[in-house]
Amino acid sequence: MAARHLRQRELPARLAELLAEQPTLPSGTLELEILETSALGDLALITELLEACRRLGVQVSLDDFGTGYSSLTYLKRLPAGTVKIDQSFVRDILGAPEDIKILAGVLGLANAFERQVIAEGVETLDHGQLLLRLGCELGQGYGIARPMPAEAVADWCQEWQPPTSWARQAPLAPSQLPLLIAGVEHRAWCRQLHHALEAGAGLSASPLASPTATSATGWPWTTVMTCPTRVAWRHCTGRRTPWWRHWSNAASMAIPPSSTATSTMPVRC
């Protein structure tokens, strides 16, 4: 819903009339999505109207979280039970450590405010698996289902089963997050190097040309390339244990190459 609709004082009464025309509709089935990409204006008025809507059994969610106006203010003030993380923070998580950190921060905020989180832009099985590792169990995107006619939704809900890799995936402990980020950085570094060499640019245009450049973890890229687990292990424990003794830990958390599969599910497992 746009801001101008949310500021209409007759909104709760109109919703009550429409809901009365559907007596068999279970409470909580209808949800209003607030578009955060527009300025809402009078938050006190909008909060009052949304609270009235919630008393009717209508759910409220905050859409495109992180891209609009005063995200934290809306999270604090508006009675939204669900926060939908904008897809711009989700699409590139397989190769962007910064997006993973943003997601982890939003999940922490949502947990503190007792909000449910939905990740938009779940395009592949790998996206869903990584989100589950971060503790996000709900998502939407082509990796779950493609758009379909309304009459096909009921059958899809009956037949859909979560992919095995999602059903078996448990969330990581917070102490393991640096290791996960280091693995993503390593993959991004290797992909950059591969593209440079494939384009015939030579080593002068590759990441190897800047051996002193640092990654998001603060370690030189050459160190991350040769030993991502050493970087993460020091971040996690502060110890200088030989990295090769913990290679199995990194292998168990390694993110598989992006899947080309197009069939899938809702991310709740």
Steps between C-alpha positions, in 0.01 A plus 500: 500500500620850417522775761192685371284192561633453850408856595129450420308505829223284355744215429413279804124546448529417130704189576243391757225527236698295249588233755133473602424402142738201538382329821689176423836677468720399799637780717857594408464399135505859370828691528580863421849565361635846579732627229802648675619666180262792561487749787200422720462840661289501818628188675273550801189496280618206290594300809152561645331388177718189467430401860129521419557277197687247711206482742295385200741207454691665213876442503754774420843463340776750419602450136837577334667550838833680479438701183260776601443769758597469868518120510573480871228753583242298307618180665461659842174690451285302258306193622642274228536136596715417197807664343574422135867555415538663159635273227792737434656365821425136416576445130878530535559331837679207336786732406460816711615477864362848569146384418538205735598739780198719425271197507646381829445848646139520380428154637641609835284815501188306404564250777546783753171660391327157482428531129481224240741534205442414133788523252405618152701394196558130580595405145679164542539205735832646613335826604252310713767283659714799594200684645417197713858498628448862606180403681249643248227237444259694275559631150350575162641486150540290188703246696175414678246531222439689179191719461191286439127542436290546814318172439832309509609622844295252706641197315853639526464540877381140529777352287802708592779339705815676626827407326702251700789743542264753663320252719832380647659844545536624858586863588861579580619611840584875508866415562514329160386803300855631433592163351197513272587853388861399431377218279282739299793741463721221376250398234459861386879539477537182295214603270662840443832336419335251264316774310817706464697207360215383277477848349870485414577799721790322667611518861547878485121544494425223751477510880860377511609841373412653840642263759463762772127553441294382793175310517196577714656297780803729502746242366690532170319340207800278436463364853128442453566328169757259637342445835146629572470271800801656675333841474172375639659286771683798646181706484303229679747404771785749504738201493775424252420133461636369167229550243535162338383329819164668456453452128215257567309781674528723194411217264181429692395865462616553143235648276442281194517652150184678394234252397334511160188331631178697458248287692464556874303603822413752785808522718334393825633155602 
